[in-house]
Amino acid sequence: MESFEVQRRDDGSVSILYVKGYLDAHTAPKLEQEIQKLINEQNFKIIVNFNELSYISSAGLGVFMGFIENVREKNGDIKLTNMNPKIYRVFDLLGFPTLYDILDNENDAIQKFS
């Protein structure tokens, strides 16, 4: 089984999650826990940096759909950054660019929250 890691860094009121490895049905609960922890802490400005993600399945995509409404109801958002072309294609095929800000880098995403 491929590995998956999530690391967190806070930049003022923005929380950045760095995802690494394979995000699939087996590893998606790890990401769900991290996002739920942010929500529980009242952190609704979330960036997910995909720089080191090498694979995402539909279960991984589902994590983002599961939280976005709740986060936006609290005047927050989930912004996605640093996707390689392969990962971006998966998001693009499912119409995510119309639902989410997908930015080249996390600094651009932080600025969008300002």
MOGIDA-V368710 format. One record per pair of residues at least 12 apart in sequence whose C-alpha atoms are under 7 Angstrom apart, sorted by the first residue. I is the first residue (numbers start at 0). J is the second residue. D is the distance in Angstrom with one decimal. If there is no record, write none. Layout:
i: [I I]
j: [J J]
d: [D D]
This chain:
i: [1 2 2 3 3 3 3 3 4 4 4 5 5 5 5 6 12 13 13 14 14 14 15 15 15 15 16 16 16 17 17 17 18 18 18 18 19 19 20 20 20 20 21 21 21 21 22 22 22 22 23 23 23 23 24 24 27 27 27 31 43 43 43 43 44 44 44 45 45 45 46 46 46 47 47 47 48 48 48 48 49 49 49 50 50 50 54 55 78 78 78 78 79 79 79 80 80 80 80 80 81 81 81]
j: [21 20 21 19 20 21 22 26 18 19 20 17 18 19 30 18 44 44 45 44 45 46 45 46 47 48 46 47 48 47 48 49 48 49 51 52 51 52 51 52 53 54 52 53 54 55 54 55 56 59 55 56 58 59 58 59 58 59 62 62 70 73 75 76 75 76 77 76 77 78 77 78 79 78 79 80 79 80 81 105 80 81 82 81 82 83 86 86 99 100 101 108 100 101 102 101 102 103 104 105 102 103 104]
d: [6.0 5.6 6.0 5.5 4.6 5.3 6.4 6.3 5.8 5.1 6.6 5.5 4.7 6.5 6.7 6.7 6.8 5.0 5.9 6.3 5.0 6.2 5.9 4.6 5.8 7.0 6.2 4.8 6.1 6.0 4.9 6.5 6.3 5.6 6.4 5.8 4.6 4.4 6.4 4.8 5.3 6.7 6.4 5.9 4.8 6.1 6.0 4.7 6.4 5.4 5.8 4.9 5.6 5.2 5.1 6.7 6.5 5.4 6.8 6.2 5.6 6.8 4.5 6.2 5.0 5.4 6.4 6.1 4.7 6.3 5.6 4.7 5.7 6.3 5.0 6.2 6.1 4.9 5.6 6.8 6.1 5.2 5.1 4.8 5.8 6.9 6.8 6.9 6.3 5.2 6.2 6.4 6.2 4.7 6.2 5.6 4.8 5.5 5.2 5.7 6.8 5.1 5.2]
